[in-house]
Amino acid sequence: MAKKVKRKIKIKKKNFTIFIVIISLVTFVLFELTFSVVKMITSPKEKPIEEKKTTPKKEETKTDPKLDELENINEKISYFRNDNIDRYINYKRDNPDLEITQVIKNVNMDLDKEHYTGAKEAINLNNLEILVNKYNYLKDDYVPNNLENINTQYALSNMKLVNYAREAFERMAKDASKENLKIVAMSTYRSYSYQVDLYNRYKKKDGEAAADTYSGRPGFSEHQTGLAVDVYNGKVNYTDFETTKEFIWMSNHAHEYGFIIRFPKGKENETGYTYESWHYRYVGTDIATYIKENNISFEEYIATK
């Protein structure tokens, strides 16, 4: 009996201990929960951390000292050519009194170079805007497309121009004839080999320096394009064409047919040739009208278009 009583007492003690432990755990859990709730209620709400917005730094625009020296003319005119920038600067330094716009035009016309020095092969072959002068040449085998003989009613025999120039010239000469004026083509397309003989004759007669003022060297003659024509009226020498009624009529009407005086008076520096009242060039009515209205040479048109 005593053993049983002792055993029951041990079990009761053990159960009591377990009960105390459980009560303690429950109390602890309740305390923690209560503390957490109170903390949530009493603690100020934390604002979410905002990412700081950083304003990107503006890139500093670096000015090109070369453009500064050229007064940033590249922003003001459309015909500024970046590949000529060093030439512009050198030409401006050599010509400090020249307007900056004129500096750009002159360099675009290659006037910073000696005639025939560093000449380039002509571009725009078989095109209205082909430029042949003392800086732009044609190869010895260049022959323009669609050369046609001009009607002998308006030309000496065997005079050829590119077909559209030929047609325009005949219309012009025909319309002039209705006013009792006579316009005759006396020199038109010339081959490279023909120009060799002609230039050498002039050089032998007057010397190279003088010949260069009125005759193109082989490959540098505009006549090889098939778009140039020398005219006269069949009465006076072609060099006196300026004194004729035909010249006055052409001065007023040639642009309507697409022709310009190729080497105008006062433009010797740009063209490289003395004034020739008899030498005309077909460029089409739009370009011819623009050149006439602005009183410029073909070189200036190409340099600033």
C-alpha positions as CSV (number, residue, x, y, z in Angstrom):
1,M,0.0,0.0,0.0
2,A,2.7,2.4,0.9
3,K,4.4,1.8,-2.4
4,K,1.2,2.6,-4.3
5,V,0.7,5.8,-2.3
6,K,4.2,6.9,-3.0
7,R,3.8,6.2,-6.7
8,K,0.6,8.2,-6.9
9,I,2.3,11.1,-5.2
10,K,5.2,11.1,-7.8
11,I,2.7,11.1,-10.6
12,K,0.8,14.0,-9.1
13,K,4.1,15.9,-8.8
14,K,5.0,15.2,-12.3
15,N,1.7,16.3,-13.7
16,F,1.9,19.4,-11.6
17,T,5.3,20.2,-13.1
18,I,4.0,19.7,-16.6
19,F,1.0,21.9,-15.8
20,I,3.3,24.7,-14.5
21,V,5.5,24.5,-17.6
22,I,2.4,24.7,-19.9
23,I,1.0,27.6,-18.0
24,S,4.4,29.4,-18.2
25,L,4.6,28.8,-22.0
26,V,1.1,30.1,-22.6
27,T,1.7,33.1,-20.4
28,F,5.0,33.8,-22.3
29,V,3.3,33.5,-25.7
30,L,0.4,35.7,-24.6
31,F,2.8,38.3,-23.3
32,E,4.8,38.4,-26.5
33,L,1.6,38.7,-28.6
34,T,0.3,41.5,-26.4
35,F,3.7,43.3,-26.5
36,S,3.8,43.1,-30.3
37,V,0.2,44.4,-30.7
38,V,0.9,47.3,-28.4
39,K,4.2,48.1,-30.2
40,M,2.4,48.2,-33.5
41,I,-0.3,50.5,-32.2
42,T,2.0,52.9,-30.4
43,S,5.0,53.0,-32.9
44,P,4.9,55.7,-35.6
45,K,4.4,54.3,-39.1
46,E,7.6,54.2,-41.1
47,K,7.5,55.9,-44.5
48,P,8.7,53.8,-47.3
49,I,12.2,54.7,-48.4
50,E,12.0,56.7,-51.6
51,E,14.8,56.3,-54.1
52,K,16.6,59.5,-54.6
53,K,16.1,60.8,-58.1
54,T,19.3,62.0,-59.6
55,T,19.1,64.5,-62.4
56,P,21.4,63.5,-65.2
57,K,24.1,66.0,-65.7
58,K,23.9,67.8,-69.0
59,E,26.7,66.9,-71.3
60,E,28.9,69.9,-71.9
61,T,29.0,70.7,-75.6
62,K,32.5,71.0,-76.7
63,T,33.0,73.7,-79.3
64,D,35.3,73.0,-82.1
65,P,38.0,75.7,-82.1
66,K,38.2,75.4,-85.9
67,L,34.5,76.3,-86.2
68,D,35.0,79.1,-83.7
69,E,37.7,80.5,-86.0
70,L,35.2,80.3,-88.9
71,E,32.6,82.2,-86.8
72,N,30.4,79.0,-86.8
73,I,29.4,79.8,-90.3
74,N,28.5,76.1,-90.7
75,E,25.3,76.8,-88.8
76,K,24.3,79.7,-91.2
77,I,24.9,78.5,-94.7
78,S,24.0,75.2,-96.3
79,Y,27.0,75.0,-98.6
80,F,29.6,74.6,-95.8
81,R,31.6,71.5,-96.5
82,N,33.2,69.8,-93.5
83,D,35.9,68.2,-95.6
84,N,37.1,71.7,-96.6
85,I,37.4,73.1,-93.0
86,D,41.2,73.3,-92.9
87,R,41.3,74.9,-96.4
88,Y,38.7,77.5,-95.2
89,I,40.8,78.4,-92.2
90,N,44.0,78.7,-94.2
91,Y,42.3,80.8,-96.9
92,K,40.8,83.1,-94.3
93,R,44.1,83.6,-92.7
94,D,45.6,84.5,-96.1
95,N,42.7,86.8,-96.8
96,P,41.7,88.4,-93.4
97,D,39.6,91.2,-95.0
98,L,37.4,88.8,-97.0
99,E,33.9,88.2,-95.7
100,I,33.6,84.7,-94.2
101,T,30.8,83.7,-96.7
102,Q,33.0,84.7,-99.6
103,V,35.8,82.6,-98.1
104,I,33.6,79.6,-98.1
105,K,32.5,80.2,-101.7
106,N,36.0,80.8,-103.0
107,V,37.3,77.6,-101.4
108,N,34.4,75.6,-102.7
109,M,35.3,76.9,-106.2
110,D,38.9,75.8,-105.5
111,L,40.2,79.4,-105.8
112,D,42.7,78.6,-103.0
113,K,44.6,76.5,-105.5
114,E,46.7,77.3,-108.5
115,H,45.1,76.6,-111.8
116,Y,45.5,73.0,-112.9
117,T,47.1,72.1,-109.5
118,G,45.5,69.2,-107.7
119,A,42.8,69.0,-110.4
120,K,40.1,66.5,-109.9
121,E,38.3,64.3,-112.4
122,A,35.0,65.9,-113.3
123,I,31.8,64.3,-111.8
124,N,28.2,64.4,-113.0
125,L,29.2,63.0,-116.4
126,N,26.5,63.2,-119.0
127,N,24.6,65.5,-116.7
128,L,23.5,69.2,-116.8
129,E,25.6,70.0,-113.8
130,I,28.9,68.7,-115.1
131,L,31.6,71.2,-114.3
132,V,34.7,71.4,-116.4
133,N,37.2,74.1,-115.7
134,K,40.8,74.6,-114.6
135,Y,40.2,72.4,-111.5
136,N,38.0,69.7,-113.0
137,Y,39.0,67.7,-116.0
138,L,37.7,65.0,-118.4
139,K,39.7,61.9,-119.4
140,D,41.0,61.7,-122.9
141,D,38.5,59.0,-123.8
142,Y,35.4,60.8,-122.6
143,V,32.8,61.3,-125.2
144,P,29.3,62.5,-124.1
145,N,26.3,60.4,-124.8
146,N,23.8,61.2,-127.5
147,L,25.7,63.7,-129.6
148,E,23.7,64.9,-132.6
149,N,24.4,67.2,-135.5
150,I,22.8,70.6,-135.4
151,N,20.7,71.5,-138.4
152,T,23.0,73.4,-140.8
153,Q,20.3,76.1,-141.1
154,Y,21.6,77.1,-137.7
155,A,25.2,75.9,-137.7
156,L,28.3,75.4,-139.7
157,S,28.7,71.8,-141.0
158,N,29.3,68.9,-138.6
159,M,28.5,70.9,-135.4
160,K,27.4,68.5,-132.6
161,L,25.7,68.9,-129.2
162,V,24.2,66.5,-126.8
163,N,20.6,65.9,-128.1
164,Y,18.7,68.0,-125.6
165,A,21.1,70.9,-125.9
166,R,20.9,70.6,-129.7
167,E,17.1,70.7,-129.7
168,A,17.1,73.7,-127.4
169,F,19.7,75.6,-129.5
170,E,17.7,75.0,-132.7
171,R,14.5,76.3,-131.0
172,M,16.4,79.4,-129.8
173,A,18.0,80.1,-133.3
174,K,14.7,79.5,-135.0
175,D,12.9,82.0,-132.7
176,A,15.6,84.5,-133.2
177,S,15.3,84.2,-136.9
178,K,11.6,85.2,-136.6
179,E,12.9,88.6,-135.6
180,N,15.4,88.7,-138.5
181,L,18.3,87.7,-136.3
182,K,20.9,85.1,-137.2
183,I,22.5,82.9,-134.5
184,V,25.0,80.4,-135.9
185,A,26.8,77.7,-134.0
186,M,30.4,77.8,-135.2
187,S,32.2,75.6,-132.6
188,T,30.5,73.0,-130.4
189,Y,31.7,69.5,-129.3
190,R,35.4,69.1,-129.5
191,S,37.2,65.8,-128.8
192,Y,40.2,65.6,-126.5
193,S,42.6,65.2,-129.5
194,Y,41.1,68.2,-131.3
195,Q,41.7,70.3,-128.2
196,V,45.3,69.1,-128.1
197,D,46.0,70.5,-131.6
198,L,44.0,73.7,-130.9
199,Y,45.6,74.6,-127.6
200,N,49.1,73.9,-128.9
201,R,48.5,76.3,-131.8
202,Y,47.4,79.0,-129.4
203,K,50.3,78.3,-127.1
204,K,52.8,78.5,-130.0
205,K,51.2,81.8,-131.2
206,D,50.7,83.7,-128.0
207,G,52.6,81.7,-125.3
208,E,51.3,79.4,-122.6
209,A,50.3,82.1,-120.1
210,A,48.3,84.1,-122.7
211,A,46.7,80.9,-124.2
212,D,45.5,79.8,-120.8
213,T,43.4,83.0,-120.4
214,Y,41.2,82.1,-123.4
215,S,41.7,78.4,-124.2
216,G,41.3,75.3,-122.1
217,R,44.1,72.8,-122.0
218,P,43.3,69.3,-123.3
219,G,40.8,67.6,-120.9
220,F,40.0,71.0,-119.3
221,S,37.9,72.4,-122.2
222,E,34.2,72.6,-121.6
223,H,33.6,71.9,-125.3
224,Q,34.4,68.2,-124.6
225,T,31.1,68.0,-122.6
226,G,29.0,68.5,-125.8
227,L,27.1,71.2,-123.9
228,A,29.1,74.3,-125.0
229,V,28.6,76.3,-128.2
230,D,30.4,79.3,-129.6
231,V,28.2,81.5,-131.8
232,Y,28.3,84.4,-134.3
233,N,25.9,86.1,-136.6
234,G,27.6,85.3,-139.9
235,K,28.5,88.9,-140.5
236,V,31.1,90.0,-138.0
237,N,33.9,88.1,-136.3
238,Y,32.8,86.0,-133.4
239,T,35.0,88.1,-131.0
240,D,32.8,91.1,-131.8
241,F,29.6,89.3,-131.1
242,E,28.9,91.7,-128.2
243,T,28.3,94.5,-130.7
244,T,25.5,92.7,-132.5
245,K,21.7,92.7,-132.1
246,E,21.9,89.0,-131.7
247,F,23.9,89.4,-128.6
248,I,21.4,91.8,-127.1
249,W,18.6,89.3,-127.9
250,M,20.5,86.4,-126.4
251,S,21.3,88.4,-123.3
252,N,17.6,88.8,-122.7
253,H,16.3,85.4,-123.9
254,A,19.1,82.7,-123.8
255,H,18.1,81.6,-120.3
256,E,14.6,80.8,-121.5
257,Y,16.1,78.1,-123.7
258,G,18.5,76.9,-120.9
259,F,21.7,78.7,-122.0
260,I,24.1,81.0,-120.0
261,I,27.1,83.0,-121.0
262,R,29.7,80.7,-119.6
263,F,32.5,83.3,-119.1
264,P,30.7,86.5,-118.0
265,K,32.2,89.9,-117.7
266,G,33.4,90.6,-114.2
267,K,33.6,86.9,-113.3
268,E,37.1,86.2,-114.6
269,N,38.5,85.3,-111.2
270,E,35.8,82.6,-110.7
271,T,35.9,81.1,-114.2
272,G,39.6,81.5,-114.9
273,Y,38.9,82.9,-118.4
274,T,38.6,86.3,-119.9
275,Y,35.1,87.5,-120.8
276,E,33.6,85.8,-123.9
277,S,30.4,87.1,-125.2
278,W,30.1,84.3,-127.8
279,H,30.6,81.3,-125.5
280,Y,27.4,79.8,-124.2
281,R,26.7,76.7,-122.1
282,Y,23.5,74.6,-121.9
283,V,22.5,74.0,-118.2
284,G,18.7,73.8,-118.6
285,T,16.1,76.5,-118.0
286,D,15.9,76.2,-114.2
287,I,19.6,76.7,-113.6
288,A,20.0,79.2,-116.4
289,T,17.2,81.4,-114.9
290,Y,18.6,81.1,-111.4
291,I,22.1,82.1,-112.7
292,K,20.7,85.1,-114.6
293,E,18.5,86.3,-111.8
294,N,21.4,86.2,-109.3
295,N,24.1,87.4,-111.6
296,I,26.5,84.7,-110.8
297,S,28.8,82.4,-112.7
298,F,28.3,78.6,-113.2
299,E,31.2,78.1,-110.7
300,E,29.4,80.1,-108.1
301,Y,26.2,78.1,-108.7
302,I,27.9,74.8,-108.2
303,A,29.8,76.1,-105.1
304,T,26.7,77.3,-103.3
305,K,23.8,75.1,-104.5
